[in-house]
Amino acid sequence: MRQDIYNDKATLTNTNTGKAVEAEIADLKEGVSLNAYVANEKISMRWNGKTYVGNMFGMELTTAGPDLIRSVTTKGRY
């Protein structure tokens, strides 16, 4: 069984202005969704096939997600 371990931070980019900010990442479901936290505000983001996209206060934010730290392979019990 393979388990991926990710960093808990990622860069969010405002699609209108191009400005970027670092966010804390929680509840990552790879290729599905993640929650990003900026200034204690939760931003729910969904995978669109290329990137995670979310909205906050009328701004569209995108991220590639957190960096992969390592993959761990464990033997399952059979």
DOFI-734956 format. One record per residue (C-alpha): residue number from 1; x, y, z. Coordinates in pm, whole numbers. Layout:
<gulo=NUM X=X Y=Y Z=Z>
...
END
This chain:
<gulo=1 X=0 Y=0 Z=0>
<gulo=2 X=137 Y=343 Z=-89>
<gulo=3 X=89 Y=648 Z=131>
<gulo=4 X=190 Y=995 Z=9>
<gulo=5 X=306 Y=1255 Z=259>
<gulo=6 X=257 Y=1619 Z=159>
<gulo=7 X=381 Y=1953 Z=286>
<gulo=8 X=120 Y=2146 Z=491>
<gulo=9 X=171 Y=2469 Z=295>
<gulo=10 X=100 Y=2574 Z=-65>
<gulo=11 X=100 Y=2890 Z=-272>
<gulo=12 X=-238 Y=3035 Z=-371>
<gulo=13 X=-252 Y=3272 Z=-669>
<gulo=14 X=-523 Y=3530 Z=-739>
<gulo=15 X=-617 Y=3472 Z=-1106>
<gulo=16 X=-712 Y=3839 Z=-1161>
<gulo=17 X=-406 Y=4010 Z=-1013>
<gulo=18 X=-142 Y=3736 Z=-1023>
<gulo=19 X=-54 Y=3804 Z=-658>
<gulo=20 X=42 Y=3499 Z=-454>
<gulo=21 X=16 Y=3414 Z=-85>
<gulo=22 X=123 Y=3114 Z=121>
<gulo=23 X=-161 Y=2916 Z=279>
<gulo=24 X=-186 Y=2629 Z=524>
<gulo=25 X=-339 Y=2316 Z=373>
<gulo=26 X=-571 Y=2072 Z=549>
<gulo=27 X=-804 Y=1789 Z=448>
<gulo=28 X=-622 Y=1713 Z=123>
<gulo=29 X=-793 Y=1456 Z=-97>
<gulo=30 X=-548 Y=1427 Z=-385>
<gulo=31 X=-711 Y=1508 Z=-718>
<gulo=32 X=-1046 Y=1587 Z=-550>
<gulo=33 X=-1034 Y=1874 Z=-300>
<gulo=34 X=-846 Y=2053 Z=-25>
<gulo=35 X=-904 Y=2325 Z=232>
<gulo=36 X=-667 Y=2621 Z=240>
<gulo=37 X=-641 Y=2863 Z=532>
<gulo=38 X=-531 Y=3225 Z=486>
<gulo=39 X=-553 Y=3462 Z=785>
<gulo=40 X=-774 Y=3205 Z=962>
<gulo=41 X=-1023 Y=3209 Z=671>
<gulo=42 X=-1110 Y=2869 Z=522>
<gulo=43 X=-1112 Y=2840 Z=144>
<gulo=44 X=-1263 Y=2519 Z=5>
<gulo=45 X=-1096 Y=2427 Z=-322>
<gulo=46 X=-1190 Y=2168 Z=-585>
<gulo=47 X=-972 Y=1994 Z=-843>
<gulo=48 X=-1066 Y=2089 Z=-1202>
<gulo=49 X=-834 Y=1842 Z=-1375>
<gulo=50 X=-531 Y=2074 Z=-1377>
<gulo=51 X=-538 Y=2275 Z=-1055>
<gulo=52 X=-736 Y=2334 Z=-737>
<gulo=53 X=-977 Y=2631 Z=-765>
<gulo=54 X=-1161 Y=2820 Z=-492>
<gulo=55 X=-1329 Y=3153 Z=-425>
<gulo=56 X=-1299 Y=3394 Z=-135>
<gulo=57 X=-1461 Y=3738 Z=-113>
<gulo=58 X=-1524 Y=3740 Z=-489>
<gulo=59 X=-1164 Y=3650 Z=-577>
<gulo=60 X=-1080 Y=3334 Z=-770>
<gulo=61 X=-778 Y=3156 Z=-624>
<gulo=62 X=-582 Y=2865 Z=-769>
<gulo=63 X=-307 Y=2633 Z=-647>
<gulo=64 X=-125 Y=2328 Z=-774>
<gulo=65 X=-152 Y=2196 Z=-419>
<gulo=66 X=114 Y=2116 Z=-162>
<gulo=67 X=448 Y=1963 Z=-258>
<gulo=68 X=495 Y=1590 Z=-216>
<gulo=69 X=747 Y=1522 Z=59>
<gulo=70 X=773 Y=1146 Z=8>
<gulo=71 X=582 Y=829 Z=-71>
<gulo=72 X=588 Y=545 Z=178>
<gulo=73 X=513 Y=190 Z=72>
<gulo=74 X=390 Y=-44 Z=343>
<gulo=75 X=311 Y=-413 Z=333>
<gulo=76 X=-56 Y=-484 Z=382>
<gulo=77 X=-191 Y=-761 Z=599>
<gulo=78 X=-333 Y=-1051 Z=404>
END
